[in-house]
């Protein structure tokens, strides 16, 4: 890659830095643990909107009810306080 393209890429990243950090903050502020289906759906909606804005065709697939072995769920609740 020559210096011209490296400079263009660096400028693009610099221009999008604050926008990217704001999007990341928005995503991490959404409670979306493994057992929080509503939170996971909110995160998915944000990604869907962002990808569509870039021209991607997006299909959201319902993962159905999340099922974990009882011991794994119990351990998760003990560690993280999820319900």
N, C-alpha and C positions, 0 to 999 in steps of 0.2 A: 504494500500500500504506500503510495507516495505522500509527500508532505501536504499536498493540496487536500486530499481526502481525509487525512488525519486531522487537519485543521478544521475542515467542515464538520466532521464528526464531533470533535471537541466543542465547537461552537454550538452545535445542536444540543449536546448534553448539557452544556452550561445554560442555554436558554430554557431548557425544560426542568432544570434542577428544582426550583421552588414548587412548580406544578407537580412534579413527581413525588416530592417529599409530602406535599399536602394530601395526595392520593394515598400514599402509604399510611399516613397518620389516620386518615379516614377509615381505612381498612382495619388497621390494628385496634382502633377504638371500638370496633363492633364485637361484642361478646359472641364468639363462634366456636365454642369447644365442640368436641365430637358429639355431645349429647344435646347441643343447642341448634336444632334444625332451623328455627327461625333466623338465627344469626348467620348460619351457613347460607341460607337463601338470600339474605341481604348482601353478603359478600359476593355471591354468584351474580346478583343483579348488577352490582357495581362493575364487575369484570365484563359482564355482557354489554353494558352500556359503553365501556371504554373500548372494547374490541370492535363493536359495531361502528363507533366513531372513526376507527382506523380503516373501516371498509371490510372487516371480516363478517362472514355469515356465521351467526352463533345459534347453536341449538342447546337449550338447557334441558338436561335429562334429570328427571326426578330419581334420586337414588333410593327412594322408598324409605322404609323404617330402618334405622341403623340397629344392627343386632350384634351384641358383644357377648362373649361367654360371661357368665355370672361373676366369676373370679376377677376377670379383667375389669369389669364395670365397678365392682366393689373396690378394687385397688385404685382405680381412677378417682372415685368419689372420696376415698380416704386421703389421697394426695392433693387433689385440687378442689374439693368441695362441690363438685358438680352434682346436680340432682337428676 
